[in-house]
Amino acid sequence: MTTTLATPVPIGKAAVGALGILALSTGALESVVAPTIPLLERELDMSQSEGALLSIVLLITGALITPLAGKFGDRYGGKKILIRLMAVVSLGGTVSALAPNLPVLLLGQVLQGAMVGALPLSFIVVRRHLPASESKVAIGVVSGLFVGGSIVGMLSAGPVAEQLSRHWMFALPTIAVVGATLLVNRLMPPDPQVRSDDAGIDWPGLLLLSGMLITLMLVLALAPEAGSQPLVLVALVALLAVLVTGWVRVERRAASPMIDLRMLARPAIWKACVLTCLICLGTTMAVYLIPQLLDERGDGYGFGASATEIGVFLLPGAIAATLAGPLGGIGDRRFGSRAVVSTGVVMMTVGLLVVAAVHTEIWHLVVGKVLIALANGLCVTAMMTSTATAVDENDTGIATSLILVSRVLGSVVGGQLGGALLTAGTPSGSEVAAESAYVAGFVMAGVVTSLALFVTRTMSKGVTA
């Protein structure tokens, strides 16, 4: 248990704006890979499965770092941990910018993944320095700007990579992250003094959680090639089961667990986690498949778009996602999380199934992406803001970390499923995936997303913990 000992200093618009600029910068750095996967596959001689792995390895690190960042933020202060975390992100961006090959680029993405932990730290700062009514909107704005950073990333990644080089598409947003971090350090007041428990860090829980997520990544990476290495896949699945069992036992006995299973067992929290996982799975499949379809050069399908054109086509979806952040926070405050999430799930399911049925024109994909991005932003922001303000102030970091870890896990599965479908749907000796593989991917994403409606029916009007 961590207790605040001093009255926090209220923050003004400038400090919240600094957090927003940092969120915008990190969002831009996170998003440069998505629209340039086809270009990176060609330049680095990657397979589509390797491209899918590149698209989610950053999220894997995020899942590892986020609970630790949230726990440390609750215990030692959000600002202090945030500044240190951004130093790691800046290092990762530098490594990615200088990467000569795929292994080094993967290392850079692993380090960049620490940026996912910045969100719960920002929420801790906002929650401790603003009243609950204002913090919901502020959290929505910060979340929206993080997503909105993808506007800059998606729009600039293609032109920068083609006109300068792929190295600069990482270097430029990294410079912005460094500048924004300095701004936050200057404008944000010091963390209020807190008294933390003496239980220490749950290192066994952290190590087991890391092992779980790394093993899960390996399982997902090898799943498309299960036929050639069945024993390896079975062994990894068995190892994953052992790690999960061990982690649950350790967390139950830990005096200060990395992830409090009692909190996770609360209906409001686990339902929010399940919803976030399902919604992000469907979203990430679409985020991976749509750029691939725009780049595809199939017989009667695909458009052969360049990286720059793909970025432009994805721009309306990025704008919709930016608007969804504040709208989700406002909607949660006015109508409750159930109404916002139910609306978003229906909207996303319709968008995915429509794209599966109709994708002969570029505008079909653009409109579908707008619906999917808007729906995802509404749902995730509503879950995040309601959860952050429903728990005790000193549990803000770990509670929102659970939502973010669920987001990461859903995104990992969605990205790998999309890559596996295209790999399986590419005939031997060809580099063009069959149209049926894209259709199957969009339909699968729509069906999985629609399952979230069964969870929303059991939710109360607002989230309480």
Secondary structure by P-SEA (a helix, b strand, c coil): ccccccccccccaaaaaaaaaaaaaaaaaacccccaaaaaaaaacccaaaaaaaacaaaaaaaacaaaaaaaaacccaaaaaaaaaaaaaaaaaaaaacccaaaaaaaaaaaccccaaaaaaaaaaaacccaaaaaaaaaaaaaaaaaaaaaaaacaaaaaaaccaaaaaaaaaaaaaaaaaaaacccccccbbbbbccccaaaaaaaaaaaaaaaaaaaaacccccccaaaaaaaaaaaaaaaaaaaaaaaacccccccccccccaaaaaaaaaaaaaaaaaaaaaaaaaaaaacccccccccccaaaaaaaaaaaaaaaaaaaaaaaaaaacccaaaaaaaaaaaaaaaaaaaaaccccaaaaaaaaaaaaaaaaaaaaaaaaaaaaaccccaaaaaaaaaaaaaaaaaaaaaaaaaaaaaaacccccccccaaaaaaaaaaaaaaaacaaaaaaaccccccc
